[in-house]
């Protein structure tokens, strides 16, 4: 999954749960800047692991 696809999955789950982006950032324990960077194609391995884990927990 590309960073943009992962961001889209994150956005879909966020909308399903009715969460604002700032709440997602808090749950992922990251700054909102990292979410914006992911949307533009930049994603570190540790952040990818956190996002994938959060998506798995939220399902």
mmJSON file of the N, C-alpha and C atoms, coordinates in Angstrom:
{"data_MODEL":{"atom_site":{
"group_PDB":["ATOM","ATOM","ATOM","ATOM","ATOM","ATOM","ATOM","ATOM","ATOM","ATOM","ATOM","ATOM","ATOM","ATOM","ATOM","ATOM","ATOM","ATOM","ATOM","ATOM","ATOM","ATOM","ATOM","ATOM","ATOM","ATOM","ATOM","ATOM","ATOM","ATOM","ATOM","ATOM","ATOM","ATOM","ATOM","ATOM","ATOM","ATOM","ATOM","ATOM","ATOM","ATOM","ATOM","ATOM","ATOM","ATOM","ATOM","ATOM","ATOM","ATOM","ATOM","ATOM","ATOM","ATOM","ATOM","ATOM","ATOM","ATOM","ATOM","ATOM","ATOM","ATOM","ATOM","ATOM","ATOM","ATOM","ATOM","ATOM","ATOM","ATOM","ATOM","ATOM","ATOM","ATOM","ATOM","ATOM","ATOM","ATOM","ATOM","ATOM","ATOM","ATOM","ATOM","ATOM","ATOM","ATOM","ATOM","ATOM","ATOM","ATOM","ATOM","ATOM","ATOM","ATOM","ATOM","ATOM","ATOM","ATOM","ATOM","ATOM","ATOM","ATOM","ATOM","ATOM","ATOM","ATOM","ATOM","ATOM","ATOM","ATOM","ATOM","ATOM","ATOM","ATOM","ATOM","ATOM","ATOM","ATOM","ATOM","ATOM","ATOM","ATOM","ATOM","ATOM","ATOM","ATOM","ATOM","ATOM","ATOM","ATOM","ATOM","ATOM","ATOM","ATOM","ATOM","ATOM","ATOM","ATOM","ATOM","ATOM","ATOM","ATOM","ATOM","ATOM","ATOM","ATOM","ATOM","ATOM","ATOM","ATOM","ATOM","ATOM","ATOM","ATOM","ATOM","ATOM","ATOM","ATOM","ATOM","ATOM","ATOM","ATOM","ATOM","ATOM","ATOM","ATOM","ATOM","ATOM","ATOM","ATOM","ATOM","ATOM","ATOM","ATOM","ATOM","ATOM","ATOM"],
"id":[1,2,3,4,5,6,7,8,9,10,11,12,13,14,15,16,17,18,19,20,21,22,23,24,25,26,27,28,29,30,31,32,33,34,35,36,37,38,39,40,41,42,43,44,45,46,47,48,49,50,51,52,53,54,55,56,57,58,59,60,61,62,63,64,65,66,67,68,69,70,71,72,73,74,75,76,77,78,79,80,81,82,83,84,85,86,87,88,89,90,91,92,93,94,95,96,97,98,99,100,101,102,103,104,105,106,107,108,109,110,111,112,113,114,115,116,117,118,119,120,121,122,123,124,125,126,127,128,129,130,131,132,133,134,135,136,137,138,139,140,141,142,143,144,145,146,147,148,149,150,151,152,153,154,155,156,157,158,159,160,161,162,163,164,165,166,167,168,169,170,171,172,173,174,175,176,177],
"type_symbol":["N","C","C","N","C","C","N","C","C","N","C","C","N","C","C","N","C","C","N","C","C","N","C","C","N","C","C","N","C","C","N","C","C","N","C","C","N","C","C","N","C","C","N","C","C","N","C","C","N","C","C","N","C","C","N","C","C","N","C","C","N","C","C","N","C","C","N","C","C","N","C","C","N","C","C","N","C","C","N","C","C","N","C","C","N","C","C","N","C","C","N","C","C","N","C","C","N","C","C","N","C","C","N","C","C","N","C","C","N","C","C","N","C","C","N","C","C","N","C","C","N","C","C","N","C","C","N","C","C","N","C","C","N","C","C","N","C","C","N","C","C","N","C","C","N","C","C","N","C","C","N","C","C","N","C","C","N","C","C","N","C","C","N","C","C","N","C","C","N","C","C","N","C","C","N","C","C"],
"label_atom_id":["N","CA","C","N","CA","C","N","CA","C","N","CA","C","N","CA","C","N","CA","C","N","CA","C","N","CA","C","N","CA","C","N","CA","C","N","CA","C","N","CA","C","N","CA","C","N","CA","C","N","CA","C","N","CA","C","N","CA","C","N","CA","C","N","CA","C","N","CA","C","N","CA","C","N","CA","C","N","CA","C","N","CA","C","N","CA","C","N","CA","C","N","CA","C","N","CA","C","N","CA","C","N","CA","C","N","CA","C","N","CA","C","N","CA","C","N","CA","C","N","CA","C","N","CA","C","N","CA","C","N","CA","C","N","CA","C","N","CA","C","N","CA","C","N","CA","C","N","CA","C","N","CA","C","N","CA","C","N","CA","C","N","CA","C","N","CA","C","N","CA","C","N","CA","C","N","CA","C","N","CA","C","N","CA","C","N","CA","C","N","CA","C","N","CA","C","N","CA","C","N","CA","C","N","CA","C"],
"label_alt_id":[null,null,null,null,null,null,null,null,null,null,null,null,null,null,null,null,null,null,null,null,null,null,null,null,null,null,null,null,null,null,null,null,null,null,null,null,null,null,null,null,null,null,null,null,null,null,null,null,null,null,null,null,null,null,null,null,null,null,null,null,null,null,null,null,null,null,null,null,null,null,null,null,null,null,null,null,null,null,null,null,null,null,null,null,null,null,null,null,null,null,null,null,null,null,null,null,null,null,null,null,null,null,null,null,null,null,null,null,null,null,null,null,null,null,null,null,null,null,null,null,null,null,null,null,null,null,null,null,null,null,null,null,null,null,null,null,null,null,null,null,null,null,null,null,null,null,null,null,null,null,null,null,null,null,null,null,null,null,null,null,null,null,null,null,null,null,null,null,null,null,null,null,null,null,null,null,null],
"label_comp_id":["UNK","UNK","UNK","UNK","UNK","UNK","UNK","UNK","UNK","UNK","UNK","UNK","UNK","UNK","UNK","UNK","UNK","UNK","UNK","UNK","UNK","UNK","UNK","UNK","UNK","UNK","UNK","UNK","UNK","UNK","UNK","UNK","UNK","UNK","UNK","UNK","UNK","UNK","UNK","UNK","UNK","UNK","UNK","UNK","UNK","UNK","UNK","UNK","UNK","UNK","UNK","UNK","UNK","UNK","UNK","UNK","UNK","UNK","UNK","UNK","UNK","UNK","UNK","UNK","UNK","UNK","UNK","UNK","UNK","UNK","UNK","UNK","UNK","UNK","UNK","UNK","UNK","UNK","UNK","UNK","UNK","UNK","UNK","UNK","UNK","UNK","UNK","UNK","UNK","UNK","UNK","UNK","UNK","UNK","UNK","UNK","UNK","UNK","UNK","UNK","UNK","UNK","UNK","UNK","UNK","UNK","UNK","UNK","UNK","UNK","UNK","UNK","UNK","UNK","UNK","UNK","UNK","UNK","UNK","UNK","UNK","UNK","UNK","UNK","UNK","UNK","UNK","UNK","UNK","UNK","UNK","UNK","UNK","UNK","UNK","UNK","UNK","UNK","UNK","UNK","UNK","UNK","UNK","UNK","UNK","UNK","UNK","UNK","UNK","UNK","UNK","UNK","UNK","UNK","UNK","UNK","UNK","UNK","UNK","UNK","UNK","UNK","UNK","UNK","UNK","UNK","UNK","UNK","UNK","UNK","UNK","UNK","UNK","UNK","UNK","UNK","UNK"],
"label_asym_id":["A","A","A","A","A","A","A","A","A","A","A","A","A","A","A","A","A","A","A","A","A","A","A","A","A","A","A","A","A","A","A","A","A","A","A","A","A","A","A","A","A","A","A","A","A","A","A","A","A","A","A","A","A","A","A","A","A","A","A","A","A","A","A","A","A","A","A","A","A","A","A","A","A","A","A","A","A","A","A","A","A","A","A","A","A","A","A","A","A","A","A","A","A","A","A","A","A","A","A","A","A","A","A","A","A","A","A","A","A","A","A","A","A","A","A","A","A","A","A","A","A","A","A","A","A","A","A","A","A","A","A","A","A","A","A","A","A","A","A","A","A","A","A","A","A","A","A","A","A","A","A","A","A","A","A","A","A","A","A","A","A","A","A","A","A","A","A","A","A","A","A","A","A","A","A","A","A"],
"label_entity_id":["1","1","1","1","1","1","1","1","1","1","1","1","1","1","1","1","1","1","1","1","1","1","1","1","1","1","1","1","1","1","1","1","1","1","1","1","1","1","1","1","1","1","1","1","1","1","1","1","1","1","1","1","1","1","1","1","1","1","1","1","1","1","1","1","1","1","1","1","1","1","1","1","1","1","1","1","1","1","1","1","1","1","1","1","1","1","1","1","1","1","1","1","1","1","1","1","1","1","1","1","1","1","1","1","1","1","1","1","1","1","1","1","1","1","1","1","1","1","1","1","1","1","1","1","1","1","1","1","1","1","1","1","1","1","1","1","1","1","1","1","1","1","1","1","1","1","1","1","1","1","1","1","1","1","1","1","1","1","1","1","1","1","1","1","1","1","1","1","1","1","1","1","1","1","1","1","1"],
"label_seq_id":[1,1,1,2,2,2,3,3,3,4,4,4,5,5,5,6,6,6,7,7,7,8,8,8,9,9,9,10,10,10,11,11,11,12,12,12,13,13,13,14,14,14,15,15,15,16,16,16,17,17,17,18,18,18,19,19,19,20,20,20,21,21,21,22,22,22,23,23,23,24,24,24,25,25,25,26,26,26,27,27,27,28,28,28,29,29,29,30,30,30,31,31,31,32,32,32,33,33,33,34,34,34,35,35,35,36,36,36,37,37,37,38,38,38,39,39,39,40,40,40,41,41,41,42,42,42,43,43,43,44,44,44,45,45,45,46,46,46,47,47,47,48,48,48,49,49,49,50,50,50,51,51,51,52,52,52,53,53,53,54,54,54,55,55,55,56,56,56,57,57,57,58,58,58,59,59,59],
"pdbx_PDB_ins_code":[null,null,null,null,null,null,null,null,null,null,null,null,null,null,null,null,null,null,null,null,null,null,null,null,null,null,null,null,null,null,null,null,null,null,null,null,null,null,null,null,null,null,null,null,null,null,null,null,null,null,null,null,null,null,null,null,null,null,null,null,null,null,null,null,null,null,null,null,null,null,null,null,null,null,null,null,null,null,null,null,null,null,null,null,null,null,null,null,null,null,null,null,null,null,null,null,null,null,null,null,null,null,null,null,null,null,null,null,null,null,null,null,null,null,null,null,null,null,null,null,null,null,null,null,null,null,null,null,null,null,null,null,null,null,null,null,null,null,null,null,null,null,null,null,null,null,null,null,null,null,null,null,null,null,null,null,null,null,null,null,null,null,null,null,null,null,null,null,null,null,null,null,null,null,null,null,null],
"Cartn_x":[0.852,0.0,0.901,0.627,1.411,1.03,1.867,1.495,0.145,-0.112,-1.387,-2.564,-2.398,-3.465,-3.691,-2.6,-2.713,-3.415,-3.099,-3.757,-5.253,-5.585,-6.999,-7.727,-7.085,-7.692,-7.866,-6.877,-6.949,-8.101,-8.241,-9.327,-10.687,-10.789,-12.061,-12.445,-11.474,-11.738,-12.071,-11.344,-11.584,-13.019,-13.464,-14.837,-15.862,-15.595,-16.49,-16.656,-15.545,-15.568,-16.004,-16.134,-16.552,-15.499,-14.227,-13.137,-12.565,-12.196,-11.447,-9.987,-9.272,-7.883,-7.027,-7.264,-6.428,-6.567,-7.75,-7.968,-7.222,-7.207,-6.452,-4.97,-4.459,-3.056,-2.75,-3.646,-3.45,-3.428,-4.356,-4.404,-3.167,-2.609,-1.386,-0.138,-0.324,0.778,1.792,1.255,2.104,1.575,2.347,1.931,1.095,0.17,-0.63,0.215,1.407,2.316,2.617,2.765,3.08,1.922,0.702,-0.457,-0.45,-0.097,-0.023,1.107,2.238,3.353,2.976,2.221,1.781,0.895,0.025,-0.87,-0.076,1.118,1.966,3.038,2.93,3.789,4.981,5.093,6.227,5.751,6.36,5.93,7.097,7.443,8.527,7.984,8.886,8.479,7.795,8.323,7.634,6.222,6.052,4.712,3.787,4.305,3.492,2.988,3.873,3.489,2.413,2.544,1.53,0.181,0.197,-1.053,-1.715,-0.929,-1.498,-2.065,-1.379,-1.883,-3.185,-3.24,-4.444,-5.612,-5.338,-6.397,-6.892,-5.997,-6.381,-7.2,-6.843,-7.587,-8.963,-9.065,-10.316,-11.346,-10.905,-11.886,-12.668],
"Cartn_y":[-1.174,0.0,1.241,2.171,3.411,4.296,5.283,6.196,6.876,7.243,7.892,6.942,5.687,4.702,4.453,4.418,4.23,5.434,6.624,7.841,7.788,7.326,7.216,6.216,5.103,4.111,4.71,5.472,6.143,7.143,7.886,8.865,8.184,7.079,6.341,5.85,5.27,4.785,5.946,7.06,8.258,8.736,8.787,9.238,8.267,6.966,5.948,6.106,6.393,6.551,7.958,8.875,10.232,11.038,10.777,11.449,12.598,13.679,14.725,14.276,14.878,14.492,14.647,15.684,15.887,14.731,14.134,13.002,11.763,11.585,10.468,10.633,11.853,12.12,11.789,12.156,11.851,10.333,9.637,8.18,7.499,8.076,7.52,8.026,8.982,9.605,10.252,11.041,11.761,13.179,14.003,15.344,15.28,16.196,16.259,16.475,17.018,17.233,15.906,14.84,13.537,13.015,13.332,12.92,13.644,14.912,15.681,15.159,14.837,14.292,12.952,12.135,10.853,11.071,12.051,12.356,12.721,13.278,13.689,12.661,11.446,10.362,10.059,10.717,10.478,9.697,8.533,7.679,6.838,6.993,6.196,4.805,3.865,2.506,2.47,3.196,3.174,3.756,4.828,5.417,4.479,3.827,2.858,1.768,1.276,0.221,0.72,1.949,2.513,2.651,3.181,3.389,2.044,1.074,-0.242,-0.892,-0.744,-1.305,-0.612,0.712,1.457,1.058,0.908,0.492,-0.905,-1.777,-3.127,-3.134,-2.276,-2.182,-1.58,-0.659,0.059,-0.78,-1.864,-2.654,-3.593],
"Cartn_z":[0.0,0.0,0.0,-0.892,-0.932,0.255,0.578,1.66,1.414,0.163,-0.15,0.052,-0.316,-0.109,1.373,2.127,3.567,4.204,3.722,4.217,3.892,2.694,2.308,3.201,3.522,4.423,5.813,6.244,7.535,7.549,6.465,6.366,6.373,5.674,5.638,7.034,7.743,9.103,10.03,9.872,10.684,10.514,9.264,8.986,9.569,9.44,9.98,11.485,12.159,13.61,14.052,13.083,13.407,14.158,13.849,14.543,13.714,14.369,13.656,13.511,12.58,12.347,13.591,14.381,15.563,16.545,16.61,17.515,16.995,15.683,15.097,15.425,15.276,15.588,17.044,17.952,19.367,19.585,18.965,19.135,18.563,17.494,16.901,17.618,18.518,19.261,18.326,17.38,16.431,16.274,15.607,15.256,13.978,13.844,12.622,11.378,11.546,10.411,9.719,10.511,9.923,9.079,9.464,8.662,7.324,7.341,6.1,5.213,5.81,5.039,4.403,5.13,4.589,3.364,3.455,2.331,1.078,1.289,0.165,-0.185,0.38,-0.039,0.842,1.995,2.893,4.106,4.314,5.412,5.902,7.172,7.753,8.109,8.27,8.647,10.013,11.017,12.322,12.25,11.483,11.356,10.597,9.561,8.814,9.765,10.614,11.555,12.515,13.001,13.906,13.221,11.994,11.261,10.973,10.512,10.206,11.46,12.58,13.846,14.238,14.102,14.47,13.561,12.294,11.375,11.741,12.134,12.547,13.815,14.77,16.039,15.844,14.905,14.706,13.966,13.304,12.552,13.413],
"occupancy":[1.0,1.0,1.0,1.0,1.0,1.0,1.0,1.0,1.0,1.0,1.0,1.0,1.0,1.0,1.0,1.0,1.0,1.0,1.0,1.0,1.0,1.0,1.0,1.0,1.0,1.0,1.0,1.0,1.0,1.0,1.0,1.0,1.0,1.0,1.0,1.0,1.0,1.0,1.0,1.0,1.0,1.0,1.0,1.0,1.0,1.0,1.0,1.0,1.0,1.0,1.0,1.0,1.0,1.0,1.0,1.0,1.0,1.0,1.0,1.0,1.0,1.0,1.0,1.0,1.0,1.0,1.0,1.0,1.0,1.0,1.0,1.0,1.0,1.0,1.0,1.0,1.0,1.0,1.0,1.0,1.0,1.0,1.0,1.0,1.0,1.0,1.0,1.0,1.0,1.0,1.0,1.0,1.0,1.0,1.0,1.0,1.0,1.0,1.0,1.0,1.0,1.0,1.0,1.0,1.0,1.0,1.0,1.0,1.0,1.0,1.0,1.0,1.0,1.0,1.0,1.0,1.0,1.0,1.0,1.0,1.0,1.0,1.0,1.0,1.0,1.0,1.0,1.0,1.0,1.0,1.0,1.0,1.0,1.0,1.0,1.0,1.0,1.0,1.0,1.0,1.0,1.0,1.0,1.0,1.0,1.0,1.0,1.0,1.0,1.0,1.0,1.0,1.0,1.0,1.0,1.0,1.0,1.0,1.0,1.0,1.0,1.0,1.0,1.0,1.0,1.0,1.0,1.0,1.0,1.0,1.0,1.0,1.0,1.0,1.0,1.0,1.0],
"B_iso_or_equiv":[0.0,0.0,0.0,0.0,0.0,0.0,0.0,0.0,0.0,0.0,0.0,0.0,0.0,0.0,0.0,0.0,0.0,0.0,0.0,0.0,0.0,0.0,0.0,0.0,0.0,0.0,0.0,0.0,0.0,0.0,0.0,0.0,0.0,0.0,0.0,0.0,0.0,0.0,0.0,0.0,0.0,0.0,0.0,0.0,0.0,0.0,0.0,0.0,0.0,0.0,0.0,0.0,0.0,0.0,0.0,0.0,0.0,0.0,0.0,0.0,0.0,0.0,0.0,0.0,0.0,0.0,0.0,0.0,0.0,0.0,0.0,0.0,0.0,0.0,0.0,0.0,0.0,0.0,0.0,0.0,0.0,0.0,0.0,0.0,0.0,0.0,0.0,0.0,0.0,0.0,0.0,0.0,0.0,0.0,0.0,0.0,0.0,0.0,0.0,0.0,0.0,0.0,0.0,0.0,0.0,0.0,0.0,0.0,0.0,0.0,0.0,0.0,0.0,0.0,0.0,0.0,0.0,0.0,0.0,0.0,0.0,0.0,0.0,0.0,0.0,0.0,0.0,0.0,0.0,0.0,0.0,0.0,0.0,0.0,0.0,0.0,0.0,0.0,0.0,0.0,0.0,0.0,0.0,0.0,0.0,0.0,0.0,0.0,0.0,0.0,0.0,0.0,0.0,0.0,0.0,0.0,0.0,0.0,0.0,0.0,0.0,0.0,0.0,0.0,0.0,0.0,0.0,0.0,0.0,0.0,0.0,0.0,0.0,0.0,0.0,0.0,0.0],
"pdbx_formal_charge":[null,null,null,null,null,null,null,null,null,null,null,null,null,null,null,null,null,null,null,null,null,null,null,null,null,null,null,null,null,null,null,null,null,null,null,null,null,null,null,null,null,null,null,null,null,null,null,null,null,null,null,null,null,null,null,null,null,null,null,null,null,null,null,null,null,null,null,null,null,null,null,null,null,null,null,null,null,null,null,null,null,null,null,null,null,null,null,null,null,null,null,null,null,null,null,null,null,null,null,null,null,null,null,null,null,null,null,null,null,null,null,null,null,null,null,null,null,null,null,null,null,null,null,null,null,null,null,null,null,null,null,null,null,null,null,null,null,null,null,null,null,null,null,null,null,null,null,null,null,null,null,null,null,null,null,null,null,null,null,null,null,null,null,null,null,null,null,null,null,null,null,null,null,null,null,null,null],
"auth_seq_id":[1,1,1,2,2,2,3,3,3,4,4,4,5,5,5,6,6,6,7,7,7,8,8,8,9,9,9,10,10,10,11,11,11,12,12,12,13,13,13,14,14,14,15,15,15,16,16,16,17,17,17,18,18,18,19,19,19,20,20,20,21,21,21,22,22,22,23,23,23,24,24,24,25,25,25,26,26,26,27,27,27,28,28,28,29,29,29,30,30,30,31,31,31,32,32,32,33,33,33,34,34,34,35,35,35,36,36,36,37,37,37,38,38,38,39,39,39,40,40,40,41,41,41,42,42,42,43,43,43,44,44,44,45,45,45,46,46,46,47,47,47,48,48,48,49,49,49,50,50,50,51,51,51,52,52,52,53,53,53,54,54,54,55,55,55,56,56,56,57,57,57,58,58,58,59,59,59],
"auth_comp_id":["UNK","UNK","UNK","UNK","UNK","UNK","UNK","UNK","UNK","UNK","UNK","UNK","UNK","UNK","UNK","UNK","UNK","UNK","UNK","UNK","UNK","UNK","UNK","UNK","UNK","UNK","UNK","UNK","UNK","UNK","UNK","UNK","UNK","UNK","UNK","UNK","UNK","UNK","UNK","UNK","UNK","UNK","UNK","UNK","UNK","UNK","UNK","UNK","UNK","UNK","UNK","UNK","UNK","UNK","UNK","UNK","UNK","UNK","UNK","UNK","UNK","UNK","UNK","UNK","UNK","UNK","UNK","UNK","UNK","UNK","UNK","UNK","UNK","UNK","UNK","UNK","UNK","UNK","UNK","UNK","UNK","UNK","UNK","UNK","UNK","UNK","UNK","UNK","UNK","UNK","UNK","UNK","UNK","UNK","UNK","UNK","UNK","UNK","UNK","UNK","UNK","UNK","UNK","UNK","UNK","UNK","UNK","UNK","UNK","UNK","UNK","UNK","UNK","UNK","UNK","UNK","UNK","UNK","UNK","UNK","UNK","UNK","UNK","UNK","UNK","UNK","UNK","UNK","UNK","UNK","UNK","UNK","UNK","UNK","UNK","UNK","UNK","UNK","UNK","UNK","UNK","UNK","UNK","UNK","UNK","UNK","UNK","UNK","UNK","UNK","UNK","UNK","UNK","UNK","UNK","UNK","UNK","UNK","UNK","UNK","UNK","UNK","UNK","UNK","UNK","UNK","UNK","UNK","UNK","UNK","UNK","UNK","UNK","UNK","UNK","UNK","UNK"],
"auth_asym_id":["A","A","A","A","A","A","A","A","A","A","A","A","A","A","A","A","A","A","A","A","A","A","A","A","A","A","A","A","A","A","A","A","A","A","A","A","A","A","A","A","A","A","A","A","A","A","A","A","A","A","A","A","A","A","A","A","A","A","A","A","A","A","A","A","A","A","A","A","A","A","A","A","A","A","A","A","A","A","A","A","A","A","A","A","A","A","A","A","A","A","A","A","A","A","A","A","A","A","A","A","A","A","A","A","A","A","A","A","A","A","A","A","A","A","A","A","A","A","A","A","A","A","A","A","A","A","A","A","A","A","A","A","A","A","A","A","A","A","A","A","A","A","A","A","A","A","A","A","A","A","A","A","A","A","A","A","A","A","A","A","A","A","A","A","A","A","A","A","A","A","A","A","A","A","A","A","A"],
"auth_atom_id":["N","CA","C","N","CA","C","N","CA","C","N","CA","C","N","CA","C","N","CA","C","N","CA","C","N","CA","C","N","CA","C","N","CA","C","N","CA","C","N","CA","C","N","CA","C","N","CA","C","N","CA","C","N","CA","C","N","CA","C","N","CA","C","N","CA","C","N","CA","C","N","CA","C","N","CA","C","N","CA","C","N","CA","C","N","CA","C","N","CA","C","N","CA","C","N","CA","C","N","CA","C","N","CA","C","N","CA","C","N","CA","C","N","CA","C","N","CA","C","N","CA","C","N","CA","C","N","CA","C","N","CA","C","N","CA","C","N","CA","C","N","CA","C","N","CA","C","N","CA","C","N","CA","C","N","CA","C","N","CA","C","N","CA","C","N","CA","C","N","CA","C","N","CA","C","N","CA","C","N","CA","C","N","CA","C","N","CA","C","N","CA","C","N","CA","C","N","CA","C","N","CA","C","N","CA","C"],
"pdbx_PDB_model_num":[1,1,1,1,1,1,1,1,1,1,1,1,1,1,1,1,1,1,1,1,1,1,1,1,1,1,1,1,1,1,1,1,1,1,1,1,1,1,1,1,1,1,1,1,1,1,1,1,1,1,1,1,1,1,1,1,1,1,1,1,1,1,1,1,1,1,1,1,1,1,1,1,1,1,1,1,1,1,1,1,1,1,1,1,1,1,1,1,1,1,1,1,1,1,1,1,1,1,1,1,1,1,1,1,1,1,1,1,1,1,1,1,1,1,1,1,1,1,1,1,1,1,1,1,1,1,1,1,1,1,1,1,1,1,1,1,1,1,1,1,1,1,1,1,1,1,1,1,1,1,1,1,1,1,1,1,1,1,1,1,1,1,1,1,1,1,1,1,1,1,1,1,1,1,1,1,1]
}}}
